[in-house]
Amino acid sequence: MFISAILRIEVYRMLGTGILMKYLFGQACFFTLLVAFSITAGAQGDNITDSPFTVTVGVDHSPPYRIVNAQTQSGLYLDIFNEIAERLDWQVVYKEVPFRRILMLMREGEVDIMLGPVKVESRQDFMTYVAPAFPPEKRLFFYLDEENRIDRYSDLYGKAVGVLEGATYFERFDQDEKLNKQTAPRYRNLMMMLEKGRVDVVVAPEFAGLAAARNLVPQAEVSPFSVPGKSSWIAVSNKSQVMSCADELIEVLEQVEREGLMESLVQEYMGQTVN
């Protein structure tokens, strides 16, 4: 199989440099994939094909960023990454699990990529933040009863605050052990807890929170107090062979940004959320 792979490369070279470069999409990345193909060939005999390189992406259902259900796989982050993957000739498999579970799978190397985590130093022992691909968002505090409105940070004390399992928001909040934090795997679950009176306040990134709170009755209010957000990243598991393709991923992401596609998608999804 290894020899046949080399022969295919020679054919591509004779057909033209452009075809060869598309096939390789970077020398370092190519040799990693070639090794992977050789291993696969040893396991599967002569059934190896020329199918695209497959990457597994861990995602949680969090509109408008990641919309994953039986009917659709879309959202701002997925649409951006799908464009990147198409240009790199990658086949993408999305694995939908709660946010905290994605972190565990990244540590174990069972998923290659995570879309949208905020950069946290403690996670860098098992994943690499390759590119700040997505715009920063404010952290908002949602409430139903006026007595739970947050005007300043100190108003959080004595209240049950809903947070996403495994997520980080801002340093003071994340490290504050005096706060009563109640967790749930998804923001829509947190909003249901708010509706049922199980939490007093829910903290969430702006657009994920607005989308999750849209159908609450009565309608959730947004507190005057908010905290600036940080950029969200494309992160790669340190155990993934995609690590050797990081430069190519960054290059294609920059192309998408220069062409205005990213700005167009941001406006499309953010407009849907606020309207």
Residue pairs with C-beta under 8 A, 6 or more apart in sequence:
1 37
1 38
1 41
1 42
1 46
1 48
2 34
2 38
2 41
5 34
5 37
5 38
8 50
9 20
9 23
12 19
12 20
12 23
13 20
22 89
23 30
24 30
25 88
25 89
25 245
25 248
26 245
26 247
26 248
28 244
28 245
28 247
29 244
29 245
29 247
29 248
31 244
32 241
32 244
32 245
33 53
33 241
35 241
36 53
36 241
37 48
40 48
41 48
51 91
52 89
52 90
52 91
53 88
53 89
53 90
53 91
54 90
54 91
54 92
54 93
55 85
55 90
55 91
55 92
55 93
55 112
55 113
55 240
55 242
56 93
56 94
56 95
56 110
56 111
56 112
56 113
57 81
57 92
57 93
57 94
57 95
57 111
57 112
57 113
57 114
57 115
58 95
58 97
58 101
58 102
58 105
58 106
58 111
58 113
58 114
59 66
59 68
59 77
59 78
59 94
59 95
59 96
59 97
59 102
59 115
60 66
60 68
60 96
60 97
60 98
60 99
60 102
60 185
60 186
61 67
61 68
61 69
61 96
61 186
61 188
62 75
62 99
62 116
62 186
62 187
62 208
63 75
63 208
63 211
63 212
63 273
64 75
64 76
64 207
64 208
64 211
64 269
64 270
64 272
64 273
65 75
65 76
65 77
65 78
65 115
65 116
65 134
65 207
65 208
65 269
66 75
66 77
66 78
66 115
66 116
67 73
67 74
67 75
67 78
68 75
68 78
68 94
68 96
73 94
75 269
76 134
76 265
76 266
76 269
76 270
77 115
77 116
77 133
77 134
77 232
78 94
78 115
79 265
79 269
80 133
80 134
80 256
80 261
80 262
80 265
81 92
81 113
81 115
81 234
82 92
83 256
83 261
84 90
84 249
84 252
84 253
84 256
85 91
85 92
87 252
87 255
87 256
88 245
88 248
88 249
88 252
95 105
95 111
97 105
98 165
98 166
98 185
98 186
99 164
99 165
99 166
99 167
99 185
99 186
100 165
100 166
100 185
102 111
102 114
103 114
103 117
103 123
103 166
105 111
106 114
106 126
106 127
106 235
106 237
107 126
107 127
107 237
108 239
109 237
109 238
109 239
109 240
111 237
112 236
112 237
112 240
112 241
112 242
113 234
113 235
113 236
113 237
113 240
113 242
114 127
114 234
114 235
114 236
114 237
115 133
115 134
115 232
115 234
116 134
116 232
116 233
117 123
117 129
117 232
117 233
117 235
118 168
118 229
118 230
118 231
118 232
118 233
119 129
119 132
119 230
119 231
119 233
120 168
123 235
125 238
126 237
126 238
126 239
127 235
127 236
127 237
127 238
128 235
128 236
128 238
128 243
128 246
129 233
129 234
129 235
130 233
130 234
130 235
130 236
130 246
130 249
130 250
131 233
131 234
131 249
131 250
131 253
132 231
132 232
132 233
133 231
133 232
133 233
133 234
133 253
134 231
134 232
134 233
135 231
135 232
135 266
136 228
136 229
136 230
136 231
136 232
137 205
137 206
137 207
137 208
137 229
137 232
138 205
138 206
138 226
138 227
138 228
138 229
139 169
139 170
139 173
139 203
139 204
139 205
139 206
139 226
139 227
139 228
139 229
140 203
140 204
140 205
140 206
140 209
140 210
140 222
140 223
140 226
141 150
141 156
141 201
141 202
141 203
141 222
141 223
141 225
141 226
142 191
142 194
142 201
142 202
142 203
142 204
142 209
142 213
142 220
142 221
142 222
142 223
143 149
143 150
143 194
143 200
143 201
143 202
143 220
143 221
143 223
144 194
144 195
144 216
144 218
144 220
144 221
145 200
148 159
148 200
148 201
149 155
149 221
149 223
149 224
150 156
150 201
150 223
150 224
150 225
151 223
151 224
151 225
152 225
153 172
153 173
153 225
155 225
156 173
156 179
156 201
157 178
157 179
158 180
159 180
159 200
159 201
160 180
160 182
160 198
160 199
160 200
160 201
161 179
161 180
161 181
161 182
161 199
161 200
161 201
161 202
161 203
162 181
162 182
162 183
162 184
162 190
162 193
162 194
162 199
162 201
162 202
162 203
163 169
163 181
163 182
163 183
163 190
163 202
163 203
164 183
164 184
164 185
164 186
164 187
164 190
164 204
165 183
165 184
165 185
168 174
169 203
169 227
170 227
173 179
173 203
173 227
182 193
182 198
182 199
184 190
184 193
186 212
187 202
187 204
187 208
187 209
187 211
187 212
188 212
190 199
190 202
190 204
190 212
191 202
191 212
191 213
191 216
191 220
193 199
193 202
194 200
194 201
194 202
194 213
194 216
194 220
195 216
195 217
201 223
202 209
202 213
202 220
203 209
204 212
205 229
206 229
207 269
207 270
207 273
207 274
209 222
210 273
210 274
211 273
213 219
213 220
234 249
234 253
236 242
236 243
236 246
237 243
242 249
256 262
257 263
